[in-house]
Amino acid sequence: MAPVSRRSREPQQPRRRLRPDLDQSIAPETDTMNTLRLQYRPRDEDLHPLQAMADRVGKEVERFAEKVDTWLRDISDDNTNQLSAYNNNVDLILGLQAEAEANVRVLAKRLAQESRGAPNKHLERVRGGEILQSAEEDIITASGDTRELLKQYKSEVAIWKLFHTMIEHESAPNGTEAYRVKFELLNRNEGRIEKYADPGQMWDCFLLEDHAARENDLILRWLEETANEANEDVSVIVDERLGRGAGSWSKGWYDTKSKLKQEKRMHPMDRDGVSRLKRNDTGEPLVSQLDPDAPSRQIRALERADEEYEKAMWMSLWEMVRRGASWQTIFEWCSERNEQWRAVALGKSFPNESYDHHDRRNSVRGRNCGDMWRRTCYAAALGSQNEYEAAVYGLLAGDIASVDPVCKNFDDYLYARLNNSLITSFRRWQQENFPSTSAPQTTRLRAPPSMSFPQDTASDEKDFIVESLYVHEALQVEANEPMKIIQAALVSKAFPRIAVKLGGALCRIANENGASFLLPPYDGLVEDPYVVFARDYNALRVATHVLIIHRGMGLPWHSSKSLYLYESVIVGYIEFLRMAGKIDLVPLYASLLRPKVAIKTLASAATDIRNYQEQKIQVKLLESYGMIPLFVLDAQFEYTYHSAEKGSSNIEKYTFLETVKHNQWPGYRISLAFLPEQVSLEDEQLIRACEWYMHLDEHWEQTFDALTLAAKLFLSKGRLASAVRLIDRLNYSQVSKLKTRDMENIKRAIDIMDDDDDAFITVHMPGPGRSISPEDHQQTMRMYRETLKLDSKVYYQLQQLIHAIRMLDEWRIEEEELIKLKSSGAPMPPKNKIRELLERVVEAVQPLLDDFLTCGRSDEEELELVRISRAYLPEVILAYNSVLHSAAHMVGRDNITRCMDLATAIAAPNNEALANHFVQTGRMRELVEAFAQSSLAMIRLTEQSGKETSKKRSRDGQTMRLWEVNGQS
């Protein structure tokens, strides 16, 4: 499809300007008839899967946009340096995190109300018509399962926290708190640490020297915090597992102990102290001692309830260790349950020993809590019969195999592997730098196996770990959830790659039902999870803002081969905002795109705005974000033009005449109500695109270029209803007056085609003392006027053609009404109405008879105008002749003489083009026959007159006396 033929105006990269406060003079009117009205395209949307979610979007999109707007203004400041840029990025992340946390609070409150069966007060206030609501309660308007929404927003909070952590680790410059802490640690460990240094000092030094290990440590802490916030209280786990109620857990192995006491009272034990008791449910031998190692040492069982208690206790300890609880916290929890030995067994002998956050997982603090301790934990994990006990010791040792059986989700599996990688790195660092601190070679205790990585991924271990989890059978569903994909991408620092996949999915969806105007086709592989991702509004919103911040942090944007896919993610989000009715947010996000892409995106969104004041505000927004409105409007016009152009071919002849055998007409007449009223949405959008040009100061040529192309398209396709609507909404006189009012050289509302010469050339006459003379000024203004006329004449004449066709339609409708009245015998109305209508028809058709549509500005346009003329002018002229013929019977018989004037006009030497249209279309014979019928009608009308023809002449000088057959003069 060939592009619209217009003068080239290549967009350039604009200089950003900060968004000003919008002038109160262009604020939207409060009248309900003038509020913003949106009309969405009924055809398949480019990104139609998002439409279902668009109707349920929450207020967070607006609050996100406010924070992005502030961020964009700050990073665009000329005084921005590395520190301020970093702080701006962090502030944006924290702001977006705060919005997600607000949503979590609201949903948690709502879920609690629903769980208690309490009424939802928020919904009650809405139903009751209350308008004022708290900021947090107004955030979420989406319907759906509260628990699922809460899960989504908790995942979002986790994403922003992780992103903040990673940025702080990777990019914190001098002057930030993160940099200060690192600098203090470096000073504290300056120089080579001693052989017998505190293990904690070794750990600090290790993390400072190993950048990847420090990153792993931070991610593990994030996973601990996430698990702690996402899951229920640990005490609840024991109560639910045991089913005994609060307080019962302090009695230990209660059932087994009671049975043993009863047995000792009734029967003496064997010499070896072995009980003959059996377990009640299975008949297994019961332990005879109650120390923690008894079941494994004696290879005997506990009562069922006590076995469940044991599992619940180790499950709780697993949860605490997995959530990063300090040893002191674990000790206090165990002490409350009379189970202090369990805390001691985890590696601390004295509860008052100093501790800090470094000893959460690795037990590197204190005497004998190094490599040997981890080997011991590994041996305990291998020998345990309780999977949660094995998992706790396996986690302390850095093992994976003993932890996997209790892992419930993606984060647990990831935690186990990163923990293994971190401890393995620490052990390797100790062996290289302080071999004496490592376990002796002769020890029988083995170290946990380390993960093996292919050689080509040695420098990208986290990426390999994350990718390995995607093929894990137990994680097939969760690992491919959109929010989890984002989290995993941030962990592995692979978000740009994920953005490329998401952009490809959006492009594929957009082009499913035909070529998309917004997004290019994509032939690469699109994985199913990313198709789901592209259909998830919340995930798309988060991914878009993560990508925006990545871009601000230095993602290779303009030099990247994947740039169009990065931009496709932002365009997808913008299209979602459009469908959600958030049109005022579109310029903000479009300003982040390349100029050409931004223009296309804005053009697509602008078609939905119909209100004049809202359109004006949008133009101001474009300017405030450093965009050139003309380029956007040109792209919008081209987009709507091509949409309107599809679906039908050009017509060769537009027919609205019908044959009739009645003397009132010359063998044919105009079809009743031939002018259609229905306008397609594509044509309506094209008309709206033309209306947007009214908001541009001056730009006369571009405005009439658009109007002319639209009018030619409608006429070429035979869409007269659209053509009529175009000239009604954008009448030449109104457009001319609106444009000239703001022109620097005119500054007065003038109809260029109508105003007299003196009124135009005397505007802004030079005052005394000016260098230009009045005569030169008048000459300059005359030339200027001719230029304006030349640029707009085609549209002016096309409007005349459309108006003439409409007047012919109106005549036929009125004509039919009068015929019905006469046939029914009803009183006839005064002839003034139809006489005035006749004169309007004559006035509308007259311009078509004098050098009409021969003003093309190029050879191509000349051919277009010739095709339009041949499709319409013969039919219009014949229809006009029919009107005059009929008017001679209905208004006055002198009107028949106008048929002869019509013949004279067509035969005039300077109107050869009009006559040629009849010849080229093969309709000259019709025209001759029509004039012959009109001549015959003159004779008949004279013969039918019972009295002498009046000597009074018409206002044009015609008289019927020439046609009187009795020869009277």
N, C-alpha and C positions, 0 to 999 in steps of 0.2 A: 504494500500500500504506500503510495507516494505521500510524502509529507505535505502539509498545507503550504501552499506557495505564498510566502510572505517575506517581507524584507528581513534580512538576517540581523538578529540582535543577540550576539553570543554573550552568555552570562559570564561575569568575572567574579573572582573571589572578593567579597565585600569586606570592608573593615568593620569589625564588630562595634556596635554602639550599645551602651547600656540601656536597658528598658526604662523609658521614662514613665511617669504617671500619666495615664491617659487623660486628655483634656476633657473637662466636664461637658464641653459643648458637643462631644460626640458620644456621651454616655447613652446607653440604650434607653428608649422610652419605656415608661412604666405601663403604658396602655397595653392591655392584654392582646389587642389585635396586632401590636407591633413587636411582641416579644420574639425571641429567637425561635424560628421554626426550622426543623430539619426534615428533609425528605430523603430517606435512604433508597438506594437503587434496589428495585425488586428483583433484578436479575441476580445471578450468583455473584456473591461478593468475591473479591480477589482472595480474601482470607476468611471465607464464610464460617469456618469452624469456630472462630472467635465470637461470632455474632451472639451465640447463646449466652456466653459469659458477659458480653458487653452490657446486657440489660441488668446485670446484677453487680456491676462494679461498685466498689466502695469509695469513700472519700479519700482513701490513701493516695489515689493517683494525683489528686490536686495538691496534697501536702508534699508528696514526692516532687512534684513539679516546682513547688515553691522553693524547696531546698536545692534542687538542681539549678534553678534560676539564680539563687544567691551564689552557689558554687561557681557557676559560669561567669558571673559578674566578677567574682574575686580573682579567678585564675586569668581573667582577661585584663586585669589591671597591669599597667605598664611597670609598676613597682614590684611585681611578684618575683620572689626569689625562690631558691630551693626549699628553704624552711617554710615560707608562707604557702608555697604550693603543696608541700606535704601536709601542713596543718589544714589546708582547705579540703584535701582529699579525706583526711581523717574526720573532719567535722561533718562532711557529707555522709560518710559511712555511719557515724554515730547518730546523726539525725534520722537516717533511714532505719537504723536499728531501733531508735526510740518510737518511731511510728509502728513498727512491727510489735514491739513490747506493749504498746497501748492496745493494739488489737488483741493480744494475748490476754491482757487483763479483762477486757470486755467479754471475751468469749469464755474465759474461765468463770467469770461471774455468771454469765448466762447458763453455762453448763451446770453450775451448782444449783441455780434456780430450777432448771429442768429436772435435775436429779431429785430435788426435794419436792417436785411437783408444784413449786410456787409459780404464780403468774409472772409473765415477763412484763415488767413495769415499763420497759422501753417501748414495747409494742402497744401497751395500753395507752401510753402518752401519745404515740403517733396516731392511733385510732381515735383518740379523744380530741385530736386537732391541735395538740400543743406543738408549738414551733421551737421554742427554746429548749435545747438539750445540751448536755455537757459535751465538751470537745471529744472525749474518748468514746462516749456512747454513740456519737454521730459518725464514728469512723466506719463501722461495718454495716452495710446495708444488704449484703449478699444473703440469700436464703440458702438452705441446704443443711446438711448434718453439722451440728455445732461441734461435735467431737472431731470430725474430719477437718473442719476449718481450723479448730484450735491446733491440731497437729501440723497443719500447713504453716500457720503463723509461728509456731514454735520452731519449725524447721527454718523459717526465714530469719528469725532472731539468731539462730545458730550460724547461719550463713554470714550475717553481718559481723558477728563476733569473730568468726574465723577469718574473714577478710581483713578485719582490723588487725588481728594478730599477725597475719602474714605480711601486711604492709609495714607494720611496726618493726617486724624482724628484718625485712628486706630493705626498707627504704628510709628508716629513721635517720635524719641528718643531725648534725651537731646543733644543739639547742633544744632537743626534745628530751622528755623524761626517759624514754627508752635508751637513748644514746648516753645519758648521764649514768644510768644504772650500769650499763655495759662498761663505761669508762671507769667507774668505781671498782668494779670487779677486776678489771685489768690492772688497776693500781694495787689492789689488794694482793693479786697474784703475780706482781711484777717480779721478773727473774725466775730462775729455775726453782721449783718447789723441792723441799727436802725429801729424802728417802722415807722418813717416818712422819711425813706430814699428815694432818688430819684427812681422813678419806673425803670429807666434805669439801676440803680445799682442792683435792684432786678432781673431784666432780666438777667444781666450778671452772677449774682450769681446762678440763676436757671440753666442756660446753663452749668455752670461749674460743678454743683452738679449732674445734670441729663445727663448722657452720651448719652442715647438714644435720648433725646430732642436735644442735641447739634448736633447729627447726622441728625435728621430730619431737623433742621434749615439749615444745610449745603446742604442737598439734595434739599430743597426748593429754596435756592439761585441758585443752579445749574439748576433747572427747570426754574427759572426766566431768567437766562442768556441764556439758550437754546432757550426759546421762543422768546427772544429779537433778537437773531441772525437768527432764522429760519423764522421770519415773516417780512412783509413789514412795512414801517414807519407808525406810528399811524395817521399822518395827511392825508395820502392817504386814510385811511379807511373812514374818514368823507367825503372827496371829492367824493369818489366812491359811497358812500351811498346816498349822496344828489344829486349828478349830477349837482351841481351848478357852480363848478369851484372854484379855490382858492379865498379866500377873502369873499365869501358870508356867511361863517359861523360866521362872527363877528356881524351879524344883529339879532341873536337870533330868537325868534318866529315871523318872519317877516310877514308872510301871515296873521296870526291871529291878530297881532298888527295892521296891515294896515286896516283890516276889522273892528276892533273895533273903530279905529279912525274915519273911514268913517261913522260908525253907530252913534257915538257921535255927529258928525257934523249934521247929518240928523235927528236923533230922540233922544229924551232924554231917559235916562235909567229909569228903575223902581225904586221905592223908595228903594228897597233892593239892588239896583245896579246890578240887574240880566239882562243880555242881552237876547233879543228875537232872536238873530242871530242863524242860523243853519249852521252846517258844509255843505260845498258845495256838497261833494260826497255821504255822508250817511244820511244827514239830522239830525244828532245828535245835541243836544244843544251845543253851543259854549261857552267857558269860557268868563266871563266878566272882569276878572282881570288877570294880567300877572305875579304874583309872582310864584315862583317855585312850591308851594303847591296847586295852584289853581285847576289844573285838578282833583287831588284826593280829595280836600276839597269840591269843588263844584260838583263833580262827573259829570264833563262836559269834552268835547273833545277839542282838538286843530285841526287846519286845517291839512290836510293830509301831506303837505310839512313840517310843523312845527313838527308834530308827528314823521316824519322820521328824522328830525333834532335832536329831543330829543333822539331818539334811537341811532343815530350815535354818539352823544356826550357821552352817557353812555357806548356805545360800546367802544369808545376810552378810556374812563376812566377805563373800565374793562381791556382793553389791557395793559394800563400802570400799573395798580395795579398788574395784573397777571405777568407782566414782571419785577416786582420789582422796579419800578421807585420810587425815593424818593418823599416825600411830596412836597419838594421845586420844583422839576421838574414838578410835577403835577400842582402846583400853577402857575408857570410861563406859562405853556401851556394854562391853563384856562384863565389867565390874557390876553394873546394875543387874546383871543376870547370873551373878555368881560363877562366871566363866572366865576369870582372869587368865587362866592358863592358856586360853586360845590366843589372847593378845601377846602373851610372852612367847608363845610358839611362833609368832610371826616375826620375831627377830629383835625384840627389845626386852631387856632384863629388868630395867628400872624405869618406872613410869615418870620419874622426875628428871630423867636425863634430858638435856637440851635437844630440841628438834626444830626443824623448820620445814618449809615446803619441799626441800630437795629430797627428803627421805620417803616420799610417799610410795613409790613403786620399788625402788632399787635397794633399800636398806643399806646404803653405803655409809651411814653414820655409825659410830661406835666401834668398840673393839670386836674383832672377828666377824665383822659384818661386810665383808668384801666378796671376793671371788669364791672362797670356800663356802661362805654362807649360801650363795646362789646355787652352788653345786649340791649342797645339802637340801635345799628347797626342791631342787629338781629330783633328787632321790626320793624325797617325801611324796612328791607328786606322782612318781612312777609306782610307789608302793601303796598308794591310797586306794581304798575300795569305794570311796565316796567321790563322785565326779566333781562336786563343788569344792571339796577339800583339795582334790588334785588341781583344780583350776586356780585356787588361791595360791598354792605353792608354785604352780607352774607360772603364774604371772609374776611372782616375786623372782623366780629363777630366769625368766625371759623365754620360757618354752612356749611353743605354739600348739603342739599336738595335745597336750593335757588341758588346754584352754578351749579349743574349738568345740568340744562336746557341749559346753554350757552356753556358747555364744547364741544369742537370740536374734541379732540383727547385724546389719552392715557395719555399724560403728564398733560392735564388739569384735568382729573379725579383724577390722582394720586396726583396732587398739592392740590386739594380740600381736599382730605382725610388726607394727611400728615399735612396740615395746621390745620385741625380739631384736629388731634392727638397732635400737638405741643401746641395749645392754651389750649386744655383740660388738658394737663400735667402741663402747667403753672398755670392754675386756681386751680388745685388740690394742687400744691406746695404752692401757696399763702394761701389757706385755712388751710393747715397744719402748715405753719410757721408764717403767718401774717394774721390771720382771720379778723382783723380789716380793712384790705385793701380790703376785698372782699365786694361784694354788700350786703346790709342788708337783713335779712330774710324777712322783710315786703314788700320789693319791688315787684311791680306787673310785672316787666320786667323779662322775663324768659331768662335763658342762653340757647344757642344752644345745641341740644342733642349731646351727645358724641357717638362715634362709640363703638359698643359692640363687644367684642372679646371672643371667647371660652376660658375657663380657661386654657386649655393646650397650648394656643398660647400667653398667656399674655407676655411672655418674647420674643416673636418673632412677634410683631405686624406688622412690615413692610412686612414681608413675607406673613402674612395673608391678608394685604391690597392688595398686588400685585396679589396674587392668586385670590382674589375676583374680580379683574378687568378682569381676563381671561374669566370669565363666564358672563361678562357684555355684553348684546346683541349688544350694539352699538360699541363694541370694538373687535368683533370676528376676524375681518380681521387684523387690525393694531396691536393688541396685540400679534399676532402670526407671525409678520414679524421678520426675523432673527435678524436684528439690534436692534429691540425693545426688543426681548427676552434677548439679552445680557445686555441692559441697565437695564431692570427690575431685572435681576439676580444680578447685581451689587448693585442696590438699596436695595434689600432684603438680600444681602450677601449670596445668594444661588447659586453663580456661579459654585462651584464644582458639585452641583446636576444637573445643566444645562449641564455641560461638560459630565457628565455620560450619560445623555439622547442623547446628540449629538454623543458621541462615540458609543452608541448602534445603532443609526440610520446609522452611517457610516459602522458599522459591518454588519448590515442587508443588506444594499445596496451592499456591497462588495461580499456577499455570495448569492446574488439572482440567479446568473447563474452558481452555482457550488461552491465548496469549494475554498475559497480565500487563497492564500499563505501568504498574508500580515496580514489580520485581522481575528480574530477568529469569529466563529458564535455567534449570540446573540439571546437568546430565550425570552428575556424580552419584555415588552410592548414598542412599538415604536410609538410615537404619530406622526400624519401627519405633524404638523408644523416642527418637527425636521427632517423629510425627506426632506422638502423644505429647511430647514437650511443647511443640508448636501450638497445640490446641489448649494448653493450660495457661490461663491468663496470669495467675499469680506467679508461676514460674517464669513466664515471658517477661513480666514486669521486673522481677528480681534480676534475671539475666541481662536485661537491657541496661539496668543501672550499674550492674557490675562491669559490663562492657564499657559503659561511659567513663567510669572511674579508671578502668584499665587504660583507656585512651588518654585520659588526663595524666596518667602516670608514665606515659611514654610508649604505649603499645605502638609498634610500627604501623601507622595508619595509612598515610598516603603512599608509602613505599611498598606496601604489602600486596601480594598477588590476590590475597583473600579479602581485599578491602570491600568489594561489592557484597560479599557474604556477611562481613561485619555489619555493614550498613543495612543489609536486609533484616537483621535482627531489630535495629532501631526503627526501620520502616514498618516492620510488622507490628511493633508496639504503637507506632503512630496511627496505623490503620485501625488498631483496636480502639485507641482514643477517639478516633473519628466515629466509629460505630457506636461508642458509648456516649456520644454527644459532647465530648470534651474538646470541642474545636478550638477553643481559646488556648489550649495547651500545645497544640500542634506546632506553631512557629518556634516554640522553645526547643523542642526535640529536633525539629527539622534544621535548626541552625547548627546542629552538630554534624550534619552531613555535608558532603561535597555540594557545591552550588547546583550542579545539574540535577543531582538526586534530590536535593532539598526542594528545588523548584517543582519537579514532577510530583513529589509527595504533597507539597502544599497545594498544588493545582488540583489534585484529586480530592483533598479534604475540603477545599473552598466551595466545591459544587453544592455542598449541603447547606450552605448559609444563604437564606433567602431575604432576611430582614435587612433593610437598607442601612440602618444604624449599626447593626452587627457587622455588616460588611465593611463599613468605614472603620470600625474598631480593629477588625482583622488587618486591614491595610496599615493602620498605625502600628500594630504589633509587628508586622513584617519589617517595617522601617526601624523599629526599636531594636530588633535583633540583627540589624545590619544587612538585611536583604533588600533587593530591588523589586518593588511590587510589580513593575512592568514585566519583568522576566517571569514572575510567577503567573501573572494573568495571561501572558502569551502561552505558557505551557498548559494552563488550565483550558484555554480556548482550543489549543491543538488536541488535547485529550478529549474534550467533549465533542469537538468537530469530528474526529475519527470515530467516536462512538456513534454519533448521529449518522455518519456516512455509511455505516455497515447495514447490511440487511436488505437493501433495495438498489435497483439500478436506475440510471437516468431515464427519464421519459422522453419520447420523441414528439408526443402530441398530448396536450391536456384537453380533454373533451368535456364540455358541459352543455352542448346543444342537443335538442331532440327534434325529430320531424313532427310536423303537425299540419293538418289540412283545415285551415280556417283562414279567412281573408284578413283576420286581424294581424296575422304574422306572415312573413314572406316564405312560407313553406317550412319554417323551423322556428324554434323559440328556445329560450334558456330553460334548462331543467330546473325544476322547483327545488329550492334549498340544496343546490349542488355543493355548496361550500361546507366541508366537514368541520366539526367542532373539536374532535378528539386530537390531542397533542401527545405524542409519545414522551416518555420520561427522558429519553436521550435528547430529543429536540428541546424539551424544557430546560435541561441542563445546559445546552448550548446557548439558549437565550439568556440564562442566568450568567453564563460566562461573559456574554457581551455586556450585561448590566454592570459587571464589576469594573469595566473601564470608566464608568461614570465617576469612580472615586479617585481617579488620577487627575491631577492638575494638568491642564493642556493635553498633550499626547493626542492631538487631533488626528493625525495620520493613522496611528495605530488603532485608535477607536473605530474609525470608519473602515479600515482594513478588515477588522473583525466583523463589523456589521454587514459589510458587503459580501464577505465570504459566507456568512450565515444565510443571508437572503438568497444568494445564488444557489447554495446547497438545497434549501427548501424548495425553490422553484424548479431546480433541475430534477429533484426527486418527486415532484408533484405533491408536496406536502403543504398545501395551501393553508390549512388550519395553523400550522406552525409559522408560516410566513405572515399571516394576519396578526398572530399574537406578537410576533417580533416587532412589527411596525406600530402596534398599539402600545407596547411597553417602551419602545425606543424610537419614538417618532423623530424624524429628522429635525424638525423645528426645535423640539425640546432639547435634543442632544446638542444642537448647534448653540443654543442659548446658554446651556449649562457650561459648555466648553469655552466659549468666547468670554464668558463672565470672568474666568480666572486667567485668561491670556494676558501676558505682560503688555502686549502691544495694543490690546483692545479694552479689557476690563469693563466690558458692558455686554449684556445679554443680547446677541444679535442672531437672527436667522440669516445665514450667509446667502442663501438662495433667494431671499425675499426682500431684505432691506435695500433701500434705495442707495444710490452711489454716494450722495453727499453725507448721509447718516454714517456711512462706514469710514470714508476717507477723512472725515473731520475729527474722528475720535483722537484724543490726546494730541491735539495740534500743538506744535512747539511754541513755547512762550517767547516773549521778547528777549533778545540777547542770545538765543540758541543758535548753534552753528548751521543747522539745517533750515532751509527756507520753506515756507508753507507749500510752495509748488512742488519742491522735491519730496516733501513729506507726503503730499497727496499721491504723487506718482508711486512712491514706495508702498503706500497702503493699497493702492489699486493692484499692484503686482502681488502683494500679500493676499489680497482677497481672491485673486484668480488662482493662486496656489491652493488656498483652502477649498475653493470650489472644485478644482480639478481632483483633489484628494477625496472629495465626498460626493461627486456628481453621480457615480454609478449607483451608490446606495440610494441617493435621492430619486433617481429614475426607477430603480427597482421598487421603491416604495410607491411610486406613482402607479406602476403596473399592478402591484398587489392591491392598492386602494381601488383602482378601476375595477378589478375583478370583484372585489367585495361590493362595490356599488351596484354592479350588474346583478349580483345575488340578491341584494336588498330590493332592487326594482322588481325582480321576478316574484318575490314573496308578497310585496304590496300589490302587484298586478293581480296575483291569484286571489287575494282577499277581496279586491273590488269585483272581480268576475263572479265570485261566490255570492257576494251581496246582490249583484244585479240579477243573477239567475234565481235567487230566492225571493225577489220582489221587495227586498228590504230597502228602506230609504238610503240613498247614496250620500256619502259624506261630501263636503265641499271639495272642489278640485284643487284647492290651494296646496293641500298636502302632497298630492301626487305630482302636481306641477313643480313644486319645490324639489321633490325627489328627482324628477326628470332633469332639472337644471343641475343638480349635484352630479348626476350621472354624466351629463354632457361635459361638465367642468372637469370631472375625473378622467374622461377618455381623451379630451382634446390634446393633452401633452404627448400622448402616444402617437399622434399623427404628424409630428414634426421632428424629424431627425432624432429619432428615439433609440436609445441604447446603442449608440455608435461612438461611445466615449471611453472605450477600453484603454487602460494605461499600458497594456502590453499586447503582443500578438496572441498570447495564450488567452488573455482575458477577452480580447475581441472575439475569438472563436466561441468562448463560453457564452458571451452575450448574444451572439448570432444563434446559437442553439436554443437559448431561452426565448429569444424573440420568435423563432420559427415554431416553438412549442406552444406559445401563448397568443402572440399578436393576431394571427389569422382568426383564431377562435374568438378573441375579444372583439375584433372589428366586426365580424359577422354577428356576434351577439349584440353589439351596439346598434347595428343596422336593424336588428330585430326589435330593439327597444324603441327606436325612432318610428318604425313602422307601426308598432302597437300604440305608441303615444299619439299618433295621428288619429286613432280611433277613440282613445280614452281621454286625451287632454285637449287636443285641437288639431284639425287636419293640416294646418300649416306646418306642423312638425315633420310631415313627410318630406318637405323640401330639404331638410337637413341630410336626408339620404343622398341627395345630389351633391351637397357640400362635401359629404364624406367621400364620394367618388372622385370629386375634383381634387381633394387633398391627397388621395392615394396616387392619383395620376400626375401630381405636381412633379416637375423635374428634380427639385431638391429632396424629394421623398422616394427616390428610386429604391432605397433599401427596403422600405415597407412593401412596395409592390413586388420586389424580388422575393420576399418571404412567401408570398402567395404562389409565385411561380415555382420556387424550389420545393415547396411542400405539396404541389399539385392541387392547390385549392383556388386557383384563379377562376376556374369555371364556376365554382360555388359562389364566388364573389360577384361575377358577372350576372349569374342567374338571380342573385339576391337583389342587385340593383335593378334588374329588369322587373322583378316582382314589385319593387318599390315604385317604379315608373308606372306600372299598370295600376297600382293602388292609387296613385295621384289622379288618374283618369276616373277610376271608380268613385273616389271620394267626391270628385267634382260632379259626376253624373248623379250621384245619390243626393246631392244638395238640392233642395226644393226652391231655393231662392238664389238670387244673384250673389256671387262671391263678393265678400267685403273687399273694398278697395284699400282697407287699412293694411299696411305692411307690418311684418313682424319686426322685432327690434334689430334683427340682422339684415333686414331689407328684403326677405323672401316674400313672395306672394303666390297664391295658387291660381290666379287669374290666367296665367300663361297656359294652364292645362285645361281650361274650360273648352269643351268641344263645340259649344254653340258659337264660338268666335267673338263673344262679347269682350270688350276691352275697357 
